[in-house]
Amino acid sequence: MDHADEHVLDRAIGAVLGTAVGDVMGAPYEFGSAPFGPDGAQLIGGGLGNCEPGEWTDDTSMTWCVLDAAHRFGGLTADAALDRVARNFHAWYESRPPDIGMQTQKVLNGAGPDPTARQLTDASLELHRLTGHTAGNGSLMRTSPVALPHLDDADAVATAALRVSELTHADPRAGQACVLWSLAIRHAVLTGEIDVRVGLDQLDAEAQEFWTARITEAQTQPAVTFNPNGWVVTAFQAAWAAIVSVAEAPNAEKYMAGVNAAIAIGNDTDTVAAIAGGLLGAAVGAETIPDEWRSAVHGYPGIDGAALVTAVRDLLGRPVRE
């Protein structure tokens, strides 16, 4: 790798590690589990899953499931890679995680043992047919690895983002949110810039109009407007509002400031902080995340932050181009 590629690698690592650290920082404060004070997030553990200090939740566990498939197959558009994601999700579900989204649980329970991607997607579609309510934030929270094997192909990122989302979240808004966030992560990794509008051209006209209005709203309304944020749209807006609020912060401080801003919004704090943390980390790089947080993170499947870093390094051990 030349010097420029080292920056790309640091930002790619930052995307995944930024998700994990945001998740860990936000977990203790989820749904008011602990008071969020003026000193910002603390490494205290707790939350709905009664996590150890530094232990990640379902946000990063499912992120790892996606990263593992990307690492093994070098992409996330082929059926074999998506089958791996589906089976990783189910293996994690079988481990009886203490914190799992209700929608994700229903889909995984309905897909049967050792599901293929097709079987899991069918279960997701069936839940949508029965309820019409499958637009939770559970697929957006795991987007940070989606772009990494496809940095040279925006179309492939969009395809992968949609297919990985549809494994558990059939509502089109969930897929659209994942497309936009994944392409924003791609752009940030390649350029160091944050822009959630770069993927709008991958959406149809109706979705472009819808998301343009929601992005503008997130930039112009107080961040606390986007609470509650269990719906994928308000989770997206909450994360974006938090990022926008720290736009003028120096890069060395932007990650921590943005994640704390995401947590301060309240409600589903680990997920909003994980979403925001992935995009912030993709822009400012892993080296800006404090060592005390990087070294503390750990969780399913019995790994730590160093294992996430190794997987990203191996995945990107080839030339990429913008």
N, C-alpha and C positions, 0 to 999 in steps of 0.2 A: 504493500500500500504506500502511495505517496503521501505527502503532508496533508493534502486536501482530503484524501480518503480517511485519514486518521480522525479528522473532524467529523466526517460522516459517521464513522464507527462510534465515536463518543456520543453523538446525538442519537444514533440507533439504540445504543445501550441505554441512554437516558430515557427513551420512550418507554421501554419495558421496566427499567428500574424506577423510573418516575411514577409509573402506575403502582408498583408494589409499595413504594414509600408513601405515596398519597393514601393508599388503602390503609396502611398501618397507622398513619397519622390520624386519619379520619375515624377509624373503627371505634375508639373509646367514646366518641361523642355521638354515635349514631342514635337518632331519635331521642336525644336528650339523655343518653345513658350517663354522661358526666357533664358537668358545666364546662363550657369553653371560655377560658379566661383571657385577659388582655395579653398574657405572655405567649399566647399561641398554643399549638398542639404540643402535648407532652407524651413521652414514651411510657404510658401507664398501663396499657392493656385494658381488658374489660370489654365493654360493648355488648351487643346482643349475643355474640358467640362466646363471651367470657374468654377472650383471647389472652394469651400471654403477652407481655410487653414485646413488641416487635413482630408478633405473629400476624400474618396476613389472613384475609377473609376469602369468601367465595370470589371476590373480584379478581384477585391475583391467582387463585387456584385455577379458575377457568382461563385466565390469561396464559398460564403455564400450559394448559391443555392445547391451546392454539399454537403457542410458541414451539412446543415439542413436535407437533405435526409439521410446522413450517421448517424446523430444523432437520427433521428426518427426511422430508421429501423435497426440500428446496423450493416449495411453493404451496399455495393453498387453493388452487383452482381445479386440480385433478381429483377424480373421485377417490383415489386411494388416500390422498392427504385428508380429504374431508371425512372419509371413514375413520381415519385415525383420530381426528378431532372428536367425532361422535363417540367413539369408544373410550377416549380419554375422559370425556364428560361423564360417561356412564360409570367408569371405574371410580372417578372422584365421588359421584353420587353414592356408589356402593360403600364408600368409606364412611358414610354417615356424617357428613360435615355438619357442624353445629349451626352454620349460617348458610341458608340457601334460599333463593327467591322462590316464592310460591309458584309462579308461572313455570320457571325452569324445572322445579320439582315435579309438577304435573306432566310436563312433556317427557322428562326422563323416565318417570314411572310408567308412562303409557307406551314407551318405545320398546319395552322388552329387553331381555339380556343381550349384551354384546351387539348393540344396534349398528347398522350401517348408517351412513349419512342420509340415504334415501328414507330409511325407516324412521330416523329421528325427525327429519323434515316432515314426513307424513304425519307423525304424531303432533308436531307443531301446527301443521295446517288443520288437523282435526280439532285441536283445542280452539283454534281461531274460528272454525266453523261453528263450534258449539257455543262459544262465549262472545265472540266479537271483540274480546279485550285481551290482546296479546302485544301491547305496546309498552311493556315495562322497560326499565333501563338496563336489564340484565345482559343484553347483547352489546350495548354501547360500552359497558365497563371493561370489556375484554378486547378492545380493538387495537391496542398498541402494537402487537406483533404482526398484524395483518398486512401492512404495507412492506414490511422489511424484506421478504423474499422477492418482491416485485417493484423495487425502487426504480427500475428502468422502464416500467410499463404501467401508466396510470389506469388504462382500461382493465388490466389484470387486477389491480388493487380494488377497483370498483366491483368487479365480479367476485373476487374473494370475500370482500366485506359483506356483500349481499348474501352470498351462500353460507358463510359462517353465521351470520345473524339469523338466517331462516332456519337453522338447525333447531332453534328454540323459540324464536320470536317471529311469527309469520306476518304480523302487521306491517304494511309497507312503510309506515313512518319509522319503525325501528330499523329496517334495512336502509332507508334513506339517511338516517342519522349516522349509521355506521359507515356508509359510503363517504359522507362528508368528512367525518372525523378521521377516517383512515387516510383519505387523500390529503387532509391537512397535516397529518403526521408525516406522510411521504414528503410533502413540500418542506416541512420544517427540518426533517433529517437532511435533505439535500441542500437546503439554502440557509438554515438558521432563522427563517422568517415564519411568523404565525399568521395564517390567513385561512379561516374556515370557509371562505367563498370559493377557493380554488377548485372544488369538486362540483360546483353547481351545474356545470355543463354535462355532467354524467347523469343528471336527473331529467325527467320529463318536464314539460312546461308548467303543469300544475304544481309539481313538487318544487320546482325552482321558485315559483311565486310564494308558495307557503314558507319555505325555509329562508328566503331572503327577508321576508317580513319578520320571522322569528329571530333571525340573527340581529337585525336592526333593533328589534325590541330589547334583546339582551344587552346591546351596547348602550342603550339610552335609558333604561329603567334601573332603579337601584337593585343590586344583586339579591337582596332579601325578597324581592318580588317573586323569585323562582323557588318558593317553598310553599307547599310540598313539591318534591321532585322525583317521585317514583315513576312518573310518566316519562318516557324517553325524551319527549320534546322539552319538558321543563328541566330534566337532568342535563340535556345538551345546553340549554340556555343558562342554567346555573353555572356550569363549568365555564362557558364562554364569558359570562358576566364577570366571574372571578378573574379570569385571565386578562380581560380588558381592563379591569381595575388596577392592575399592576403593570400596565404597558410601559409606563415611564420609569419603572424601577431598573437599576443596573442589572445586567445579565447575571452577575454573581449572586444577586439577592432575589431574582425574579421567581425562581422555582419555589422557594420556601414561602415567599410572600403570597404567591398565587394559590398555593395549596392551603395556606392558612385562611385566605379569603374564601376559598371554596367551603372549608369547614364551617366558617363563621355564618354561612347562609343557613345552616341547620338542616334537619330532617335526615335524608339518607347520606350522611356525611362521608362515609367511607367510599361510597360509589362516586359521588360528585368529585371528591378529592382524587380518586383514582383516574377518572376521566380527564380532569384538568391536569393532573400530574403527568399523564402520558404525553399530552401535547406540549406542556411546558418543558418536560425533560427532552423531548424530541427537538426543541428549539434551542435550548441553552446547554444541553449536554449533561452527561452523568457526572462530570467533574464538578458541577456546581451544586450537586446534592451533598449535604453535609455527611462526612464520614460516619458520624455516630448513628445516623439513620440508615445509611447504606449497609453498615456492618451488622445492624440489629435485625433486619428483615429476614423472615423465615416462614415456612409453612408447608402445606401439602404440595408435593408428595414427599415430605421429609428433606427438603432442600433449603438453601439460603440464597441470599442475593448474589453471591459469587457464582452459583450455578446458572442463574439467569444471564449473568454477564457472559459466561462461557458459551451458552447456547447461542446468544446473539453474535458473539465473535465468530463462532464456527459457521453460522448461517451467512454472515457477510464476508466470509473469507474468499471473496471473488470480486472482480471489478464491478462497479456500478456506474451508471451514467444518469445525468438528469434528463 
